[in-house]
Amino acid sequence: MSDSPEYALSKATWHKSSYSGASGGDCLEVALGVSHPDLVPVRDSKNPGPVIAFGAAAWGAFVANLG
């Protein structure tokens, strides 16, 4: 995913998963409210460079089936 104006990930507000441990291990961050409503960008907070973008419907289904 590029950091083009339509995605503007450099200005995204990242939210860490509530399942992330306090010790700094397995941390997942999600950028909500990016300018493309059909994509949900996800990254590893320990290595915040690479981003994976999921379709909003696929991400919703994934989250709905957690725990």
C-alpha positions as CSV (number, residue, x, y, z in Angstrom):
1,M,0.0,0.0,0.0
2,S,1.5,3.3,-1.0
3,D,1.3,6.4,1.2
4,S,-0.5,8.3,-1.6
5,P,-2.9,11.1,-0.6
6,E,-5.9,8.8,-0.9
7,Y,-4.6,6.6,1.9
8,A,-2.6,9.2,3.9
9,L,-1.1,6.6,6.3
10,S,1.5,9.0,7.4
11,K,-1.3,10.9,9.1
12,A,-3.2,7.9,10.4
13,T,-3.9,7.4,14.0
14,W,-2.8,3.9,15.0
15,H,-4.6,1.9,17.8
16,K,-2.9,-0.9,19.6
17,S,-4.8,-4.1,20.1
18,S,-6.3,-4.6,23.6
19,Y,-4.9,-8.1,23.4
20,S,-1.3,-6.9,23.3
21,G,0.7,-7.7,26.3
22,A,2.0,-5.1,28.7
23,S,5.5,-6.5,28.2
24,G,5.7,-5.2,24.6
25,G,5.3,-8.6,22.9
26,D,2.8,-9.5,20.1
27,C,1.5,-6.0,19.3
28,L,-0.9,-5.4,16.5
29,E,-2.0,-1.9,15.5
30,V,-4.9,-0.9,13.3
31,A,-5.4,2.5,11.6
32,L,-9.1,3.5,11.8
33,G,-10.6,6.4,9.9
34,V,-8.2,6.5,7.0
35,S,-9.5,8.2,3.9
36,H,-10.4,4.9,2.1
37,P,-13.5,3.5,3.9
38,D,-13.1,0.0,2.4
39,L,-9.6,-0.7,3.7
40,V,-8.3,-1.4,7.2
41,P,-4.5,-1.0,7.5
42,V,-2.8,-3.2,10.0
43,R,0.8,-3.2,11.2
44,D,3.2,-4.7,13.8
45,S,3.9,-2.0,16.4
46,K,7.4,-3.4,17.0
47,N,8.2,-2.9,13.3
48,P,5.8,-0.2,12.1
49,G,7.1,0.2,8.6
50,P,5.3,-2.6,6.6
51,V,1.5,-2.3,6.4
52,I,-1.1,-4.9,5.4
53,A,-4.4,-3.6,4.2
54,F,-7.5,-5.8,4.6
55,G,-10.9,-5.2,3.0
56,A,-13.3,-3.8,5.6
57,A,-15.7,-6.8,5.3
58,A,-12.9,-9.3,5.7
59,W,-11.5,-7.5,8.7
60,G,-15.0,-7.2,10.3
61,A,-15.5,-11.0,9.8
62,F,-12.1,-11.7,11.4
63,V,-12.7,-9.5,14.4
64,A,-16.2,-10.9,14.9
65,N,-14.8,-14.5,15.1
66,L,-12.1,-13.7,17.7
67,G,-12.3,-15.4,21.1
